[in-house]
Amino acid sequence: MKLIIEVFLISIFLFGCNNDQSKKKTDDILLIEQTSINTSEKKFDLFNKIKTLDSLFFDVAYNKCDTLMGRKLVSKDFEFYHDQGGALLNEPNELASEIMVEDLSWICNDAYRILVTNSMEVFPLYAENKLYGAIQKGNHQFYEVENKIPTELKTNAKFIHLWILEDNDWKLKRVFSFDHQKVIKN
């Protein structure tokens, strides 16, 4: 009986006594659904773009010590903040262009970074209805490396990255790496 009443009420809502009003309501519902689909597709595309950039920066530049790739992805005014290692900046009031962007030796260390599966979230940034950047957050793990192969999980941590569109290219502008927890073996 409840189902019959629900169907009746939905029919009145959709078709009502005035077909013009019901058509407008139906058109409005379709417009909302289409907008939602377009928004979902845009968010999905942005998510995939940021995930690809994350992979290029960490799987290629960081894990394989490809400083050329790193330079392509890092903003000229890049800043890196680490809860245990401090901030990587040039001088007070200067940004990290020389140390971070030109040298990039800091990415060639004995650690291997892996993005924790299903931990990544991406939030678009808009100004005047135009996408200008994205915030990426998630969890990552760092492994000890022997002969360029990750061997043992050492640290779990969280991160927030600010990706900005600069001259139509995505650049990593700010990195916050925090809540580092050493993995203790049993």
mmCIF file of the C-alpha atoms, coordinates in Angstrom:
data_MODEL
# 
_entry.id   MODEL 
# 
loop_
_atom_site.group_PDB 
_atom_site.id 
_atom_site.type_symbol 
_atom_site.label_atom_id 
_atom_site.label_alt_id 
_atom_site.label_comp_id 
_atom_site.label_asym_id 
_atom_site.label_entity_id 
_atom_site.label_seq_id 
_atom_site.pdbx_PDB_ins_code 
_atom_site.Cartn_x 
_atom_site.Cartn_y 
_atom_site.Cartn_z 
_atom_site.occupancy 
_atom_site.B_iso_or_equiv 
_atom_site.pdbx_formal_charge 
_atom_site.auth_seq_id 
_atom_site.auth_comp_id 
_atom_site.auth_asym_id 
_atom_site.auth_atom_id 
_atom_site.pdbx_PDB_model_num 
ATOM 1   C CA . MET A 1 1   ? 0.000  0.000  0.000   1.00 0.00 ? 1   MET A CA 1 
ATOM 2   C CA . LYS A 1 2   ? 2.849  2.389  0.889   1.00 0.00 ? 2   LYS A CA 1 
ATOM 3   C CA . LEU A 1 3   ? 4.448  1.781  -2.514  1.00 0.00 ? 3   LEU A CA 1 
ATOM 4   C CA . ILE A 1 4   ? 1.172  2.633  -4.299  1.00 0.00 ? 4   ILE A CA 1 
ATOM 5   C CA . ILE A 1 5   ? 0.905  5.913  -2.388  1.00 0.00 ? 5   ILE A CA 1 
ATOM 6   C CA . GLU A 1 6   ? 4.550  6.791  -3.211  1.00 0.00 ? 6   GLU A CA 1 
ATOM 7   C CA . VAL A 1 7   ? 3.997  6.071  -6.923  1.00 0.00 ? 7   VAL A CA 1 
ATOM 8   C CA . PHE A 1 8   ? 0.824  8.179  -6.862  1.00 0.00 ? 8   PHE A CA 1 
ATOM 9   C CA . LEU A 1 9   ? 2.607  11.125 -5.196  1.00 0.00 ? 9   LEU A CA 1 
ATOM 10  C CA . ILE A 1 10  ? 5.532  10.933 -7.616  1.00 0.00 ? 10  ILE A CA 1 
ATOM 11  C CA . SER A 1 11  ? 3.087  10.859 -10.548 1.00 0.00 ? 11  SER A CA 1 
ATOM 12  C CA . ILE A 1 12  ? 1.336  13.969 -9.258  1.00 0.00 ? 12  ILE A CA 1 
ATOM 13  C CA . PHE A 1 13  ? 4.706  15.685 -8.768  1.00 0.00 ? 13  PHE A CA 1 
ATOM 14  C CA . LEU A 1 14  ? 5.976  14.828 -12.233 1.00 0.00 ? 14  LEU A CA 1 
ATOM 15  C CA . PHE A 1 15  ? 2.793  15.090 -14.262 1.00 0.00 ? 15  PHE A CA 1 
ATOM 16  C CA . GLY A 1 16  ? 0.456  17.161 -12.069 1.00 0.00 ? 16  GLY A CA 1 
ATOM 17  C CA . CYS A 1 17  ? -2.618 18.824 -13.471 1.00 0.00 ? 17  CYS A CA 1 
ATOM 18  C CA . ASN A 1 18  ? -0.666 21.304 -15.570 1.00 0.00 ? 18  ASN A CA 1 
ATOM 19  C CA . ASN A 1 19  ? 1.632  19.707 -18.143 1.00 0.00 ? 19  ASN A CA 1 
ATOM 20  C CA . ASP A 1 20  ? 3.600  22.936 -18.641 1.00 0.00 ? 20  ASP A CA 1 
ATOM 21  C CA . GLN A 1 21  ? 4.587  23.033 -14.966 1.00 0.00 ? 21  GLN A CA 1 
ATOM 22  C CA . SER A 1 22  ? 5.399  19.356 -14.838 1.00 0.00 ? 22  SER A CA 1 
ATOM 23  C CA . LYS A 1 23  ? 7.484  19.690 -18.027 1.00 0.00 ? 23  LYS A CA 1 
ATOM 24  C CA . LYS A 1 24  ? 9.398  22.576 -16.446 1.00 0.00 ? 24  LYS A CA 1 
ATOM 25  C CA . LYS A 1 25  ? 9.998  20.530 -13.280 1.00 0.00 ? 25  LYS A CA 1 
ATOM 26  C CA . THR A 1 26  ? 11.166 17.586 -15.388 1.00 0.00 ? 26  THR A CA 1 
ATOM 27  C CA . ASP A 1 27  ? 13.442 19.896 -17.426 1.00 0.00 ? 27  ASP A CA 1 
ATOM 28  C CA . ASP A 1 28  ? 14.824 21.367 -14.189 1.00 0.00 ? 28  ASP A CA 1 
ATOM 29  C CA . ILE A 1 29  ? 15.521 17.881 -12.832 1.00 0.00 ? 29  ILE A CA 1 
ATOM 30  C CA . LEU A 1 30  ? 17.271 16.898 -16.081 1.00 0.00 ? 30  LEU A CA 1 
ATOM 31  C CA . LEU A 1 31  ? 19.357 20.109 -15.970 1.00 0.00 ? 31  LEU A CA 1 
ATOM 32  C CA . ILE A 1 32  ? 20.387 19.396 -12.386 1.00 0.00 ? 32  ILE A CA 1 
ATOM 33  C CA . GLU A 1 33  ? 21.279 15.806 -13.304 1.00 0.00 ? 33  GLU A CA 1 
ATOM 34  C CA . GLN A 1 34  ? 23.289 16.962 -16.348 1.00 0.00 ? 34  GLN A CA 1 
ATOM 35  C CA . THR A 1 35  ? 25.126 19.575 -14.272 1.00 0.00 ? 35  THR A CA 1 
ATOM 36  C CA . SER A 1 36  ? 25.873 16.931 -11.680 1.00 0.00 ? 36  SER A CA 1 
ATOM 37  C CA . ILE A 1 37  ? 27.218 14.577 -14.370 1.00 0.00 ? 37  ILE A CA 1 
ATOM 38  C CA . ASN A 1 38  ? 29.397 17.334 -15.862 1.00 0.00 ? 38  ASN A CA 1 
ATOM 39  C CA . THR A 1 39  ? 30.693 18.266 -12.407 1.00 0.00 ? 39  THR A CA 1 
ATOM 40  C CA . SER A 1 40  ? 31.404 14.627 -11.594 1.00 0.00 ? 40  SER A CA 1 
ATOM 41  C CA . GLU A 1 41  ? 33.268 14.156 -14.883 1.00 0.00 ? 41  GLU A CA 1 
ATOM 42  C CA . LYS A 1 42  ? 35.337 17.295 -14.239 1.00 0.00 ? 42  LYS A CA 1 
ATOM 43  C CA . LYS A 1 43  ? 36.189 16.117 -10.716 1.00 0.00 ? 43  LYS A CA 1 
ATOM 44  C CA . PHE A 1 44  ? 37.086 12.667 -12.046 1.00 0.00 ? 44  PHE A CA 1 
ATOM 45  C CA . ASP A 1 45  ? 39.299 14.194 -14.770 1.00 0.00 ? 45  ASP A CA 1 
ATOM 46  C CA . LEU A 1 46  ? 41.003 16.473 -12.237 1.00 0.00 ? 46  LEU A CA 1 
ATOM 47  C CA . PHE A 1 47  ? 41.510 13.569 -9.838  1.00 0.00 ? 47  PHE A CA 1 
ATOM 48  C CA . ASN A 1 48  ? 43.180 11.530 -12.590 1.00 0.00 ? 48  ASN A CA 1 
ATOM 49  C CA . LYS A 1 49  ? 45.323 14.492 -13.657 1.00 0.00 ? 49  LYS A CA 1 
ATOM 50  C CA . ILE A 1 50  ? 46.593 15.080 -10.116 1.00 0.00 ? 50  ILE A CA 1 
ATOM 51  C CA . LYS A 1 51  ? 47.170 11.352 -9.598  1.00 0.00 ? 51  LYS A CA 1 
ATOM 52  C CA . THR A 1 52  ? 49.270 11.310 -12.790 1.00 0.00 ? 52  THR A CA 1 
ATOM 53  C CA . LEU A 1 53  ? 51.250 14.341 -11.601 1.00 0.00 ? 53  LEU A CA 1 
ATOM 54  C CA . ASP A 1 54  ? 51.790 12.688 -8.217  1.00 0.00 ? 54  ASP A CA 1 
ATOM 55  C CA . SER A 1 55  ? 53.097 9.603  -9.994  1.00 0.00 ? 55  SER A CA 1 
ATOM 56  C CA . LEU A 1 56  ? 55.431 11.645 -12.193 1.00 0.00 ? 56  LEU A CA 1 
ATOM 57  C CA . PHE A 1 57  ? 56.817 13.575 -9.260  1.00 0.00 ? 57  PHE A CA 1 
ATOM 58  C CA . PHE A 1 58  ? 57.231 10.699 -6.828  1.00 0.00 ? 58  PHE A CA 1 
ATOM 59  C CA . ASP A 1 59  ? 57.482 7.524  -8.921  1.00 0.00 ? 59  ASP A CA 1 
ATOM 60  C CA . VAL A 1 60  ? 59.754 9.126  -11.507 1.00 0.00 ? 60  VAL A CA 1 
ATOM 61  C CA . ALA A 1 61  ? 61.457 12.217 -10.038 1.00 0.00 ? 61  ALA A CA 1 
ATOM 62  C CA . TYR A 1 62  ? 61.688 11.187 -6.377  1.00 0.00 ? 62  TYR A CA 1 
ATOM 63  C CA . ASN A 1 63  ? 61.987 7.395  -6.487  1.00 0.00 ? 63  ASN A CA 1 
ATOM 64  C CA . LYS A 1 64  ? 64.173 7.256  -9.614  1.00 0.00 ? 64  LYS A CA 1 
ATOM 65  C CA . CYS A 1 65  ? 66.068 10.489 -8.927  1.00 0.00 ? 65  CYS A CA 1 
ATOM 66  C CA . ASP A 1 66  ? 65.015 12.058 -12.233 1.00 0.00 ? 66  ASP A CA 1 
ATOM 67  C CA . THR A 1 67  ? 65.810 15.686 -11.422 1.00 0.00 ? 67  THR A CA 1 
ATOM 68  C CA . LEU A 1 68  ? 64.860 16.848 -14.939 1.00 0.00 ? 68  LEU A CA 1 
ATOM 69  C CA . MET A 1 69  ? 61.321 15.578 -14.409 1.00 0.00 ? 69  MET A CA 1 
ATOM 70  C CA . GLY A 1 70  ? 61.322 17.143 -10.961 1.00 0.00 ? 70  GLY A CA 1 
ATOM 71  C CA . ARG A 1 71  ? 62.303 20.542 -12.374 1.00 0.00 ? 71  ARG A CA 1 
ATOM 72  C CA . LYS A 1 72  ? 59.446 20.370 -14.897 1.00 0.00 ? 72  LYS A CA 1 
ATOM 73  C CA . LEU A 1 73  ? 56.884 19.767 -12.155 1.00 0.00 ? 73  LEU A CA 1 
ATOM 74  C CA . VAL A 1 74  ? 58.051 22.145 -9.414  1.00 0.00 ? 74  VAL A CA 1 
ATOM 75  C CA . SER A 1 75  ? 56.965 25.780 -9.283  1.00 0.00 ? 75  SER A CA 1 
ATOM 76  C CA . LYS A 1 76  ? 59.681 28.436 -9.215  1.00 0.00 ? 76  LYS A CA 1 
ATOM 77  C CA . ASP A 1 77  ? 58.427 29.530 -5.805  1.00 0.00 ? 77  ASP A CA 1 
ATOM 78  C CA . PHE A 1 78  ? 58.147 26.020 -4.399  1.00 0.00 ? 78  PHE A CA 1 
ATOM 79  C CA . GLU A 1 79  ? 58.065 25.544 -0.632  1.00 0.00 ? 79  GLU A CA 1 
ATOM 80  C CA . PHE A 1 80  ? 58.349 22.310 1.331   1.00 0.00 ? 80  PHE A CA 1 
ATOM 81  C CA . TYR A 1 81  ? 57.315 21.907 4.962   1.00 0.00 ? 81  TYR A CA 1 
ATOM 82  C CA . HIS A 1 82  ? 58.172 18.778 6.928   1.00 0.00 ? 82  HIS A CA 1 
ATOM 83  C CA . ASP A 1 83  ? 57.100 18.131 10.512  1.00 0.00 ? 83  ASP A CA 1 
ATOM 84  C CA . GLN A 1 84  ? 60.478 16.620 11.412  1.00 0.00 ? 84  GLN A CA 1 
ATOM 85  C CA . GLY A 1 85  ? 62.889 18.077 8.875   1.00 0.00 ? 85  GLY A CA 1 
ATOM 86  C CA . GLY A 1 86  ? 61.663 21.674 8.941   1.00 0.00 ? 86  GLY A CA 1 
ATOM 87  C CA . ALA A 1 87  ? 60.984 23.988 6.044   1.00 0.00 ? 87  ALA A CA 1 
ATOM 88  C CA . LEU A 1 88  ? 63.119 23.974 2.932   1.00 0.00 ? 88  LEU A CA 1 
ATOM 89  C CA . LEU A 1 89  ? 63.436 27.610 1.935   1.00 0.00 ? 89  LEU A CA 1 
ATOM 90  C CA . ASN A 1 90  ? 66.304 29.816 0.777   1.00 0.00 ? 90  ASN A CA 1 
ATOM 91  C CA . GLU A 1 91  ? 66.610 32.834 3.049   1.00 0.00 ? 91  GLU A CA 1 
ATOM 92  C CA . PRO A 1 92  ? 63.914 34.446 5.143   1.00 0.00 ? 92  PRO A CA 1 
ATOM 93  C CA . ASN A 1 93  ? 61.331 36.016 2.840   1.00 0.00 ? 93  ASN A CA 1 
ATOM 94  C CA . GLU A 1 94  ? 62.788 34.202 -0.147  1.00 0.00 ? 94  GLU A CA 1 
ATOM 95  C CA . LEU A 1 95  ? 61.357 31.149 -1.745  1.00 0.00 ? 95  LEU A CA 1 
ATOM 96  C CA . ALA A 1 96  ? 62.995 27.846 -2.504  1.00 0.00 ? 96  ALA A CA 1 
ATOM 97  C CA . SER A 1 97  ? 63.893 28.470 -6.145  1.00 0.00 ? 97  SER A CA 1 
ATOM 98  C CA . GLU A 1 98  ? 67.666 27.902 -5.932  1.00 0.00 ? 98  GLU A CA 1 
ATOM 99  C CA . ILE A 1 99  ? 67.817 25.101 -3.399  1.00 0.00 ? 99  ILE A CA 1 
ATOM 100 C CA . MET A 1 100 ? 64.660 23.275 -4.368  1.00 0.00 ? 100 MET A CA 1 
ATOM 101 C CA . VAL A 1 101 ? 64.129 23.926 -8.057  1.00 0.00 ? 101 VAL A CA 1 
ATOM 102 C CA . GLU A 1 102 ? 67.645 24.155 -9.463  1.00 0.00 ? 102 GLU A CA 1 
ATOM 103 C CA . ASP A 1 103 ? 69.423 21.532 -7.380  1.00 0.00 ? 103 ASP A CA 1 
ATOM 104 C CA . LEU A 1 104 ? 66.742 18.980 -6.462  1.00 0.00 ? 104 LEU A CA 1 
ATOM 105 C CA . SER A 1 105 ? 69.393 16.765 -4.856  1.00 0.00 ? 105 SER A CA 1 
ATOM 106 C CA . TRP A 1 106 ? 67.073 16.548 -1.845  1.00 0.00 ? 106 TRP A CA 1 
ATOM 107 C CA . ILE A 1 107 ? 64.875 14.125 -3.792  1.00 0.00 ? 107 ILE A CA 1 
ATOM 108 C CA . CYS A 1 108 ? 67.747 11.696 -4.377  1.00 0.00 ? 108 CYS A CA 1 
ATOM 109 C CA . ASN A 1 109 ? 67.954 9.976  -1.035  1.00 0.00 ? 109 ASN A CA 1 
ATOM 110 C CA . ASP A 1 110 ? 67.727 6.495  0.334   1.00 0.00 ? 110 ASP A CA 1 
ATOM 111 C CA . ALA A 1 111 ? 63.952 6.515  0.638   1.00 0.00 ? 111 ALA A CA 1 
ATOM 112 C CA . TYR A 1 112 ? 61.241 5.276  -1.679  1.00 0.00 ? 112 TYR A CA 1 
ATOM 113 C CA . ARG A 1 113 ? 57.799 6.875  -1.504  1.00 0.00 ? 113 ARG A CA 1 
ATOM 114 C CA . ILE A 1 114 ? 54.540 5.040  -2.174  1.00 0.00 ? 114 ILE A CA 1 
ATOM 115 C CA . LEU A 1 115 ? 51.087 6.625  -2.228  1.00 0.00 ? 115 LEU A CA 1 
ATOM 116 C CA . VAL A 1 116 ? 48.751 4.644  0.032   1.00 0.00 ? 116 VAL A CA 1 
ATOM 117 C CA . THR A 1 117 ? 46.008 3.089  -2.108  1.00 0.00 ? 117 THR A CA 1 
ATOM 118 C CA . ASN A 1 118 ? 42.623 4.832  -1.887  1.00 0.00 ? 118 ASN A CA 1 
ATOM 119 C CA . SER A 1 119 ? 43.916 7.546  0.458   1.00 0.00 ? 119 SER A CA 1 
ATOM 120 C CA . MET A 1 120 ? 44.159 10.362 -2.083  1.00 0.00 ? 120 MET A CA 1 
ATOM 121 C CA . GLU A 1 121 ? 41.587 13.145 -2.251  1.00 0.00 ? 121 GLU A CA 1 
ATOM 122 C CA . VAL A 1 122 ? 41.577 16.096 -4.652  1.00 0.00 ? 122 VAL A CA 1 
ATOM 123 C CA . PHE A 1 123 ? 39.805 19.412 -4.164  1.00 0.00 ? 123 PHE A CA 1 
ATOM 124 C CA . PRO A 1 124 ? 39.563 21.863 -7.094  1.00 0.00 ? 124 PRO A CA 1 
ATOM 125 C CA . LEU A 1 125 ? 40.362 25.553 -6.625  1.00 0.00 ? 125 LEU A CA 1 
ATOM 126 C CA . TYR A 1 126 ? 38.393 28.104 -8.657  1.00 0.00 ? 126 TYR A CA 1 
ATOM 127 C CA . ALA A 1 127 ? 38.562 31.852 -9.141  1.00 0.00 ? 127 ALA A CA 1 
ATOM 128 C CA . GLU A 1 128 ? 35.787 33.497 -11.178 1.00 0.00 ? 128 GLU A CA 1 
ATOM 129 C CA . ASN A 1 129 ? 34.548 30.022 -12.223 1.00 0.00 ? 129 ASN A CA 1 
ATOM 130 C CA . LYS A 1 130 ? 37.952 29.158 -13.686 1.00 0.00 ? 130 LYS A CA 1 
ATOM 131 C CA . LEU A 1 131 ? 40.080 26.310 -12.366 1.00 0.00 ? 131 LEU A CA 1 
ATOM 132 C CA . TYR A 1 132 ? 43.443 27.610 -11.167 1.00 0.00 ? 132 TYR A CA 1 
ATOM 133 C CA . GLY A 1 133 ? 44.675 24.815 -8.932  1.00 0.00 ? 133 GLY A CA 1 
ATOM 134 C CA . ALA A 1 134 ? 43.974 21.820 -6.750  1.00 0.00 ? 134 ALA A CA 1 
ATOM 135 C CA . ILE A 1 135 ? 44.639 20.633 -3.245  1.00 0.00 ? 135 ILE A CA 1 
ATOM 136 C CA . GLN A 1 136 ? 45.736 17.019 -2.997  1.00 0.00 ? 136 GLN A CA 1 
ATOM 137 C CA . LYS A 1 137 ? 45.787 15.209 0.310   1.00 0.00 ? 137 LYS A CA 1 
ATOM 138 C CA . GLY A 1 138 ? 46.451 11.660 1.304   1.00 0.00 ? 138 GLY A CA 1 
ATOM 139 C CA . ASN A 1 139 ? 48.759 9.232  3.028   1.00 0.00 ? 139 ASN A CA 1 
ATOM 140 C CA . HIS A 1 140 ? 52.130 8.030  1.900   1.00 0.00 ? 140 HIS A CA 1 
ATOM 141 C CA . GLN A 1 141 ? 54.726 5.541  3.042   1.00 0.00 ? 141 GLN A CA 1 
ATOM 142 C CA . PHE A 1 142 ? 58.496 5.641  2.865   1.00 0.00 ? 142 PHE A CA 1 
ATOM 143 C CA . TYR A 1 143 ? 60.595 2.547  2.423   1.00 0.00 ? 143 TYR A CA 1 
ATOM 144 C CA . GLU A 1 144 ? 64.278 1.898  2.932   1.00 0.00 ? 144 GLU A CA 1 
ATOM 145 C CA . VAL A 1 145 ? 66.084 1.326  -0.365  1.00 0.00 ? 145 VAL A CA 1 
ATOM 146 C CA . GLU A 1 146 ? 68.818 -1.134 -1.305  1.00 0.00 ? 146 GLU A CA 1 
ATOM 147 C CA . ASN A 1 147 ? 70.153 -1.179 -4.871  1.00 0.00 ? 147 ASN A CA 1 
ATOM 148 C CA . LYS A 1 148 ? 67.295 1.151  -5.925  1.00 0.00 ? 148 LYS A CA 1 
ATOM 149 C CA . ILE A 1 149 ? 64.691 -1.341 -4.702  1.00 0.00 ? 149 ILE A CA 1 
ATOM 150 C CA . PRO A 1 150 ? 62.339 -0.593 -1.783  1.00 0.00 ? 150 PRO A CA 1 
ATOM 151 C CA . THR A 1 151 ? 62.961 -3.169 0.902   1.00 0.00 ? 151 THR A CA 1 
ATOM 152 C CA . GLU A 1 152 ? 61.445 -2.274 4.257   1.00 0.00 ? 152 GLU A CA 1 
ATOM 153 C CA . LEU A 1 153 ? 58.636 0.068  5.287   1.00 0.00 ? 153 LEU A CA 1 
ATOM 154 C CA . LYS A 1 154 ? 60.077 2.676  7.645   1.00 0.00 ? 154 LYS A CA 1 
ATOM 155 C CA . THR A 1 155 ? 57.552 5.522  7.927   1.00 0.00 ? 155 THR A CA 1 
ATOM 156 C CA . ASN A 1 156 ? 53.872 6.298  7.444   1.00 0.00 ? 156 ASN A CA 1 
ATOM 157 C CA . ALA A 1 157 ? 52.874 9.941  6.972   1.00 0.00 ? 157 ALA A CA 1 
ATOM 158 C CA . LYS A 1 158 ? 50.207 12.312 5.697   1.00 0.00 ? 158 LYS A CA 1 
ATOM 159 C CA . PHE A 1 159 ? 50.579 15.007 3.074   1.00 0.00 ? 159 PHE A CA 1 
ATOM 160 C CA . ILE A 1 160 ? 48.898 18.011 1.521   1.00 0.00 ? 160 ILE A CA 1 
ATOM 161 C CA . HIS A 1 161 ? 50.068 19.286 -1.867  1.00 0.00 ? 161 HIS A CA 1 
ATOM 162 C CA . LEU A 1 162 ? 49.072 22.490 -3.581  1.00 0.00 ? 162 LEU A CA 1 
ATOM 163 C CA . TRP A 1 163 ? 49.125 22.147 -7.375  1.00 0.00 ? 163 TRP A CA 1 
ATOM 164 C CA . ILE A 1 164 ? 48.782 25.380 -9.379  1.00 0.00 ? 164 ILE A CA 1 
ATOM 165 C CA . LEU A 1 165 ? 48.258 26.011 -13.083 1.00 0.00 ? 165 LEU A CA 1 
ATOM 166 C CA . GLU A 1 166 ? 51.134 28.244 -14.218 1.00 0.00 ? 166 GLU A CA 1 
ATOM 167 C CA . ASP A 1 167 ? 51.033 29.197 -17.911 1.00 0.00 ? 167 ASP A CA 1 
ATOM 168 C CA . ASN A 1 168 ? 48.686 26.221 -18.512 1.00 0.00 ? 168 ASN A CA 1 
ATOM 169 C CA . ASP A 1 169 ? 51.122 23.759 -16.907 1.00 0.00 ? 169 ASP A CA 1 
ATOM 170 C CA . TRP A 1 170 ? 50.507 22.085 -13.568 1.00 0.00 ? 170 TRP A CA 1 
ATOM 171 C CA . LYS A 1 171 ? 53.200 22.864 -10.999 1.00 0.00 ? 171 LYS A CA 1 
ATOM 172 C CA . LEU A 1 172 ? 53.712 21.618 -7.466  1.00 0.00 ? 172 LEU A CA 1 
ATOM 173 C CA . LYS A 1 173 ? 53.822 24.824 -5.419  1.00 0.00 ? 173 LYS A CA 1 
ATOM 174 C CA . ARG A 1 174 ? 53.523 23.789 -1.754  1.00 0.00 ? 174 ARG A CA 1 
ATOM 175 C CA . VAL A 1 175 ? 54.149 20.513 0.048   1.00 0.00 ? 175 VAL A CA 1 
ATOM 176 C CA . PHE A 1 176 ? 53.194 19.746 3.622   1.00 0.00 ? 176 PHE A CA 1 
ATOM 177 C CA . SER A 1 177 ? 54.414 16.366 4.850   1.00 0.00 ? 177 SER A CA 1 
ATOM 178 C CA . PHE A 1 178 ? 53.400 15.631 8.435   1.00 0.00 ? 178 PHE A CA 1 
ATOM 179 C CA . ASP A 1 179 ? 52.379 13.104 11.077  1.00 0.00 ? 179 ASP A CA 1 
ATOM 180 C CA . HIS A 1 180 ? 55.389 10.916 10.320  1.00 0.00 ? 180 HIS A CA 1 
ATOM 181 C CA . GLN A 1 181 ? 55.154 7.677  12.291  1.00 0.00 ? 181 GLN A CA 1 
ATOM 182 C CA . LYS A 1 182 ? 58.040 5.236  12.384  1.00 0.00 ? 182 LYS A CA 1 
ATOM 183 C CA . VAL A 1 183 ? 57.029 1.661  11.681  1.00 0.00 ? 183 VAL A CA 1 
ATOM 184 C CA . ILE A 1 184 ? 58.098 -0.599 14.499  1.00 0.00 ? 184 ILE A CA 1 
ATOM 185 C CA . LYS A 1 185 ? 58.786 -4.242 13.735  1.00 0.00 ? 185 LYS A CA 1 
ATOM 186 C CA . ASN A 1 186 ? 57.344 -6.857 16.025  1.00 0.00 ? 186 ASN A CA 1 
# 
